[in-house]
Amino acid sequence: MAENILNLFAATAPGCEPLVADELAGLELPAEAVVGGVDFAGTVDDVYRTNLHLRCANRVLVRFAHFRATAFPDLYRRCVRLPWGRFIKPAAAVDVRVRCRHSRLMHTDRIAKTVSEAIDRALGRSAPQSLQGSAQQVLVRFSEDQCQVSIDSSGDLLHRRGYRQEQGAAPLRETLAATLLHASGWNVSEPLWDPMCGSGTIVIEGALLASRTAPGLQRHFAFENWPRFRPGRWQVLRQQAEKSRIPINSDLLYG
């Protein structure tokens, strides 16, 4: 039985869209760079893979729904019919974040409350109640009365690789460091020198790139809390990533 194909979006920093599209092409996922990120399609497996392997993206979203709404009752009716149970457990906390422009519905707090109430109704739960675990982020964007609802699959932003134990003052984000390396055309067989390395982010990202280490190997993701999460399949993808790692000559990295 064929897997469902999801509409997906890799959010990026401004100007990084073509580089993330290149990364997705390397994962054999055709993609289209747009303002703010990259549109692509894939299975749940691809959600796992992109979170595990993308170096330059900020997060991976599932485009859950798209519809027109000009009144709060209409927004509630549309949202309560959505299959929230595919991505949110009945006891899971939810964090609804809203952005609006040029729409009749502009009150972001009321939109968030309306969507939250629709989620509670759809999942068969009554508020207030004690909800568990890290909150599943739901992103709602209104533009020209068109409402787009997205489910965040990443959790913490993807620059949080999981290896950094202490945070220095104003460190360079790991995703931006990876973007600089990608844009520079650096050949991993050549020396990498960063004379003003600060906390060493560029050199560390260079080491991860040269050793073919997947950037998401040491962290957890929001999709691990989804009701239909497949831990066995996720473990296989992690094992494949581990086997792809190669030793590097650390003498080629200078910071």
C-alpha positions as CSV (number, residue, x, y, z in Angstrom):
1,M,0.0,0.0,0.0
2,A,1.5,3.4,-1.1
3,E,2.3,5.9,1.7
4,N,0.5,9.2,1.8
5,I,2.3,12.0,0.2
6,L,2.6,15.1,2.4
7,N,3.0,18.7,1.4
8,L,6.2,19.8,3.2
9,F,8.1,23.0,3.7
10,A,11.7,23.6,4.9
11,A,11.8,27.0,6.5
12,T,15.1,28.9,6.1
13,A,16.8,32.1,6.9
14,P,16.4,34.8,4.1
15,G,18.7,34.0,1.2
16,C,19.3,30.4,2.1
17,E,16.4,29.0,0.1
18,P,18.5,27.8,-3.0
19,L,21.0,26.1,-0.7
20,V,18.3,24.1,1.1
21,A,16.8,23.2,-2.3
22,D,20.2,21.8,-3.2
23,E,20.3,19.8,0.0
24,L,16.8,18.3,-0.7
25,A,17.9,17.4,-4.3
26,G,20.8,15.5,-2.7
27,L,18.2,13.5,-0.7
28,E,16.4,12.9,-4.0
29,L,13.5,15.2,-3.1
30,P,12.6,17.6,-5.9
31,A,12.0,21.0,-4.4
32,E,11.0,24.6,-5.3
33,A,12.7,27.5,-3.5
34,V,10.2,30.2,-2.5
35,V,10.5,33.2,-0.2
36,G,11.3,32.0,3.3
37,G,11.9,28.4,2.5
38,V,11.5,25.5,0.1
39,D,8.3,23.6,-0.9
40,F,8.6,19.9,-1.4
41,A,6.6,16.7,-1.1
42,G,7.3,13.5,0.6
43,T,6.3,10.7,2.9
44,V,6.6,10.4,6.7
45,D,9.9,8.7,6.0
46,D,11.0,11.9,4.2
47,V,10.0,14.0,7.2
48,Y,12.3,11.8,9.3
49,R,15.1,12.0,6.8
50,T,15.1,15.7,6.2
51,N,15.1,16.5,9.9
52,L,18.0,14.1,10.3
53,H,20.1,15.3,7.3
54,L,19.3,19.0,6.5
55,R,22.2,21.2,7.6
56,C,21.0,24.7,6.5
57,A,17.2,24.6,7.2
58,N,15.6,26.0,10.3
59,R,12.7,23.6,10.6
60,V,10.6,21.2,8.6
61,L,6.8,21.8,8.5
62,V,3.9,19.6,7.3
63,R,1.4,21.8,5.4
64,F,-1.6,20.5,7.1
65,A,-4.5,22.5,5.6
66,H,-5.3,25.5,3.5
67,F,-8.6,27.2,3.3
68,R,-10.4,30.6,3.2
69,A,-11.9,32.1,6.4
70,T,-13.3,35.5,7.0
71,A,-15.1,34.9,10.3
72,F,-14.2,33.1,13.6
73,P,-17.2,30.7,13.4
74,D,-16.0,29.7,9.9
75,L,-12.4,29.3,11.2
76,Y,-13.6,27.0,14.0
77,R,-15.8,24.9,11.7
78,R,-12.9,24.4,9.3
79,C,-10.4,23.5,11.9
80,V,-12.5,21.2,14.0
81,R,-12.9,18.9,10.9
82,L,-9.2,18.5,10.4
83,P,-7.6,15.1,11.3
84,W,-5.5,16.4,14.2
85,G,-5.2,12.9,15.6
86,R,-2.6,12.1,12.9
87,F,-0.1,14.5,14.5
88,I,-1.3,15.2,18.1
89,K,-2.0,12.8,20.9
90,P,-5.1,13.4,23.0
91,A,-3.0,14.2,26.1
92,A,-0.4,16.3,24.2
93,A,0.0,20.0,24.9
94,V,-0.3,22.3,21.9
95,D,1.3,25.7,21.1
96,V,-0.6,27.6,18.4
97,R,1.4,30.5,16.8
98,V,-0.3,32.9,14.5
99,R,0.8,35.5,11.8
100,C,-1.6,37.7,9.9
101,R,-1.5,40.2,7.0
102,H,-4.2,41.8,4.9
103,S,-7.0,39.6,6.2
104,R,-10.3,40.2,8.0
105,L,-9.2,38.0,10.8
106,M,-6.3,39.9,12.4
107,H,-6.6,39.3,16.1
108,T,-3.8,36.8,16.6
109,D,-4.7,35.8,20.2
110,R,-8.3,35.1,19.3
111,I,-7.2,33.1,16.2
112,A,-4.9,31.0,18.4
113,K,-7.7,30.5,21.0
114,T,-10.2,29.5,18.3
115,V,-7.8,27.0,16.7
116,S,-6.9,25.6,20.1
117,E,-10.5,25.1,21.0
118,A,-11.1,23.4,17.6
119,I,-8.2,21.0,18.3
120,D,-9.5,20.2,21.8
121,R,-13.0,19.4,20.3
122,A,-11.5,17.3,17.5
123,L,-9.4,15.3,19.9
124,G,-12.3,14.8,22.3
125,R,-10.8,16.6,25.2
126,S,-12.3,19.3,27.5
127,A,-10.3,22.2,28.8
128,P,-8.8,23.0,31.2
129,Q,-6.9,19.7,31.7
130,S,-3.4,18.6,32.5
131,L,-1.5,18.2,29.2
132,Q,1.7,16.2,28.9
133,G,5.1,16.6,27.4
134,S,6.6,19.3,25.1
135,A,4.0,21.3,23.3
136,Q,3.4,20.4,19.6
137,Q,3.7,23.6,17.7
138,V,1.0,24.5,15.2
139,L,1.6,27.4,12.9
140,V,-1.3,29.4,11.5
141,R,-0.7,32.0,8.8
142,F,-3.4,34.3,7.4
143,S,-2.8,36.2,4.1
144,E,-5.5,37.8,2.0
145,D,-8.1,35.8,4.0
146,Q,-6.3,32.5,3.1
147,C,-5.5,30.4,6.2
148,Q,-2.6,28.0,6.1
149,V,-2.2,25.6,9.0
150,S,1.2,23.8,9.4
151,I,2.4,21.2,11.9
152,D,6.0,21.6,13.1
153,S,7.9,18.3,12.8
154,S,11.2,19.5,14.2
155,G,10.6,20.8,17.7
156,D,13.7,22.8,18.6
157,L,15.1,24.7,15.6
158,L,17.4,22.5,13.6
159,H,20.5,24.6,14.5
160,R,20.3,22.9,17.9
161,R,22.4,19.9,16.9
162,G,22.6,18.4,20.4
163,Y,26.4,18.4,20.7
164,R,26.8,21.8,22.4
165,Q,26.8,21.6,26.2
166,E,27.5,25.2,26.9
167,Q,26.4,28.4,25.1
168,G,28.8,31.3,24.6
169,A,27.8,34.9,24.1
170,A,26.1,35.5,20.7
171,P,27.3,32.3,19.0
172,L,27.0,31.8,15.3
173,R,24.0,29.5,14.6
174,E,25.0,26.0,13.3
175,T,22.7,26.3,10.4
176,L,24.2,29.5,9.3
177,A,27.7,28.1,9.6
178,A,26.7,25.2,7.5
179,T,25.2,27.6,5.0
180,L,28.5,29.6,4.8
181,L,30.4,26.4,4.1
182,H,27.9,25.2,1.5
183,A,27.9,28.6,-0.3
184,S,31.7,28.9,-0.2
185,G,32.1,25.8,-2.3
186,W,34.6,24.4,0.3
187,N,36.0,21.0,-0.8
188,V,36.1,18.7,2.3
189,S,39.4,17.3,1.2
190,E,41.0,20.7,1.6
191,P,42.1,22.5,4.8
192,L,39.5,24.6,6.6
193,W,40.8,27.6,8.5
194,D,38.7,30.0,10.6
195,P,41.1,32.5,12.2
196,M,38.3,34.1,14.3
197,C,36.5,30.9,15.3
198,G,34.8,32.1,18.5
199,S,33.0,29.0,19.8
200,G,34.3,27.0,16.8
201,T,30.9,26.6,15.1
202,I,32.2,26.8,11.5
203,V,35.0,24.3,12.2
204,I,32.7,21.9,14.0
205,E,30.2,22.1,11.1
206,G,33.1,21.5,8.7
207,A,34.0,18.4,10.7
208,L,30.4,17.1,10.6
209,L,30.3,17.7,6.8
210,A,33.7,16.1,6.1
211,S,32.9,13.1,8.2
212,R,29.4,12.7,6.6
213,T,27.8,13.0,10.0
214,A,24.1,13.7,9.9
215,P,23.5,16.9,11.9
216,G,20.4,15.4,13.7
217,L,22.0,12.3,15.1
218,Q,22.3,13.6,18.6
219,R,18.9,15.2,19.2
220,H,15.2,14.5,19.4
221,F,12.4,15.8,17.2
222,A,8.8,16.7,17.6
223,F,7.7,13.9,15.2
224,E,8.9,11.4,17.8
225,N,5.8,12.4,19.8
226,W,3.3,11.9,17.0
227,P,0.6,9.2,17.4
228,R,1.8,7.3,14.3
229,F,5.5,7.7,14.9
230,R,7.4,4.5,13.8
231,P,10.3,4.1,16.2
232,G,11.6,1.0,14.2
233,R,11.8,2.9,11.0
234,W,13.4,5.9,12.7
235,Q,16.0,3.6,14.2
236,V,16.8,2.1,10.8
237,L,17.4,5.6,9.3
238,R,19.6,6.5,12.2
239,Q,21.6,3.3,11.8
240,Q,22.0,4.0,8.1
241,A,23.3,7.5,8.9
242,E,25.8,6.1,11.4
243,K,27.1,3.7,8.9
244,S,27.7,6.5,6.4
245,R,30.1,8.3,8.7
246,I,33.8,8.2,7.7
247,P,37.0,9.2,9.6
248,I,38.6,12.5,8.8
249,N,42.0,14.1,9.2
250,S,41.4,16.6,12.0
251,D,44.8,18.2,11.1
252,L,42.9,19.9,8.2
253,L,40.7,21.8,10.5
254,Y,42.1,25.0,12.1
255,G,40.3,27.3,14.5
